[in-house]
């Protein structure tokens, strides 16, 4: 469970922003969204395969770019 201690002279909004960023970094929000509805095992398998294909396409398109164009990204 993420924990954020409020520093002296720190506004509530700033502490809340740090807490939300900590939750995102630890994957709490993504986990909560994934457990919002039941996902059948076949749907989960399809989603993971689609994400893997997307990663591979992204990696292969990056490999085709010249190194000068990649340096800015």
LOKOLVEX-95291 format. One record per atom (N, C-alpha, C): residue in one letter; z, y, x. Coordinates in steps of 0.001 Angstrom, whole numbers, plus 524288, in hexadecimal, padded with zeros to 5 digits. Layout:
aZYX ...
# end
This chain:
x800007FB5F8034D x800008000080000 x80000804D880373 x7FC458084F802C3 x7FC0780D0B805FA x800AB8109F804DE x802678131F808EB x806DA8169F8086B x805B881B9880B71 x806EC8200F8090E x806218251D80B8F x80B228283480AF6 x80D3882A0280F42 x811E582D4A80F12 x81030832FB80F19 x8127F835FA80B8F x8112583B8180B1E x813C283E6580F9D x810AC841318128F x812A58442D81705 x81515849408151B x8183F84B9F81866 x81A9585093816E6 x8164E854B88168C x816C68581D812CB x812FB85C45811C5 x80D8785A2981087 x80D3C8558980E40 x808308534B80CBC x807B785370806CD x8034F85523804D5 x8029C8556F7FF2F x801E084FF67FCE8 x8030084F8A7F7EA x8026B84A937F53A x7FCBB848D87F53D x7F91A84C877F486 x7F38F84B3C7F45A x7F1B6848DA7F983 x7F3A184B017FDD5 x7F210848FF802F7 x7F44184385803D3 x7F91D842A680237 x7FB7983D74802BA x7F8A1839857FF44 x7F72E83B347FA98 x7F446837C37F70D x7EEFC836597F959 x7EC4C83A147FBC2 x7E744839157FE42 x7E7E983523802B9 x7EC18835B3805D4 x7ED0F831F280A09 x7EE1A82C89807DC x7F0F982C3F80377 x7F21E8273580105 x7ED1E824977FF14 x7E9B5827937FC8E x7E4CA8256E7FA8B x7E1678237F7FF0C x7E11E826818034C x7DE0B824D4807DA x7E05081FE280A41 x7E57A81F7180A63 x7E7FC81ABB80C6C x7E6AB8160B808FF x7E6BD816C9803DA x7E5598128F8003F x7DFBA810D08010E x7DC2F81490801C7 x7D6B781335802AE x7D6198102D807BC x7D8CA811F980BDE x7D86080F7A810FD x7DA61809DB810CF x7DE7F808DB80DCE x7E0B88039680D82 x7DDF48002B80982 x7DA508026980693 x7D7487FF4F802E7 x7D9EF7FE5B7FDB5 x7DDF88014E7FC70 x7E0D5800847F78F x7DD6C801DD7F2E6 x7DAA08062C7F337 x7D76F807F27EED0 x7D2E4804327EDDE x7D05E8026F7F20A x7CC067FEBA7F175 x7CDFA7F9967EF23 x7D28B7F7D67F0D0 x7D4C97F3007EEC2 x7D61A7F39B7E8FA x7D8317F81B7E78F x7D98B7F9177E223 x7D49F7F9037DEB8 x7D06D7FB767E09C x7CB947FB8F7DD9C x7C93D7F6207DD16 x7C9B17F2F87E12C x7C76A7EDBB7E0EF x7CA707EA2A7DD36 x7CF797EB3B7DC71 x7D2A27E8057D8F0 x7D2F77EA447D36D x7D01A7EE757D25F x7D0537F0E87CD34 x7CE4C7ED2B7C908 x7CA0D7EA5A7CA26 x7C7C67E69B7C67F x7C6F77E17A7C961 x7C7247DD397C66B x7C6417D8237C8D1 x7C08C7D7AA7CA5E x7BFB77D58A7CEFB x7BA6E7D4B67D0E6 x7B9B47CEE17D1C9 x7B5C17CCB77CF44 x7B4C77C7267CFE0 x7B3577C6037D58E x7B48F7C1507D773 x7B3397BFFA7DCDA x7AD717C0907DE0F x7AA0B7BF597DA50 x7A46E7BFE77DB44 x7A2F27C5AD7DBD2 x7A5667C9117D8BC x7A45A7CEAF7D92A x7A63F7D0CF7DE65 x7AAC57CEEE7E021 x7ACE97D0A87E523 x7A94C7CF087E99E x7A73A7CA3A7E941 x7A3AD7C8447ED3D x79EAE7CB847ED6E x79C957CCE47E8D5 x797D97D0137E88D x798D17D57D7EAC7 x79D557D7D07E981 x79E977DD117EB64 x79F147DD217F152 x7A1AE7D92C7F374 x7A24C7D8ED7F925 x79D137D8037FBDE x799AB7D4CC7F998 x794877D3DC7FBE6 x7913D7D8CF7FBC9 x7919A7DBBA7F77C x78EB17E09A7F709 x790A27E48C7FB16 x795BF7E4DE7FBE2 x797EE7E8747FFC8 x796357E6E380547 x795FE7E1C68064B x7944D7DFF080B6E x78E927E14880C61 x78B4F7E09580853 x785C97E206808DB x785317E7DA809E1 x788497EB008072C x7880B7F0A9807DE x789A87F22680D6E x78DC57EFAE80F72 x78F6B7F0B2814E3 x78B357EF34818C0 x788B97EAB7817EB x784A27E8F181B81 x77FE37EC9981B51 x77E6B7EE5C816B2 x77A007F1FE8163C x77B447F727818F6 x77FF97F8F381849 x7819A7FDD681AC2 x781937FD4B820B0 x783827F8DD8229B x7839C7F7F582840 x77E1B7F77C82A6F x77AA47F4BF827AF x775547F412829B0 x772577F93F82995 x773657FC96825B4 x770B0801A082597 x772B58052A829F0 x777A8804B282B4A x779D3807C682F9C x7779480604834D1 x776A9800EF83556 x7749F7FEDE83A42 x76EFE8009683B39 x76C1E801C08370B x766AD80361837A4 x7661F8091683938 x76A2D80C478387C x769DE811D2839DF x76A208128D83FBF x7675B8165B841D1 x767E48179984766 x76D6D8198C84895 x76F20818FA84D56 x7747E81A5F84EAE x7758E8202684E10 x771968238684E8D x7727D8292284DF2 x773DE82A7884852 x7718E827C88448C x772C8828CE83F14 x778118269183DA7 x7799A8223784008 x77E9D81FC583ED5 x78329822F7840F1 x78258825F88450C x78698828CF8477A x788E982CE2843CA x785CD82F2A84066 x787B78331483CC5 x78ABD830D58383B x789FD82BDD83715 x78C898296F83292 x791DA82757833D5 
# end
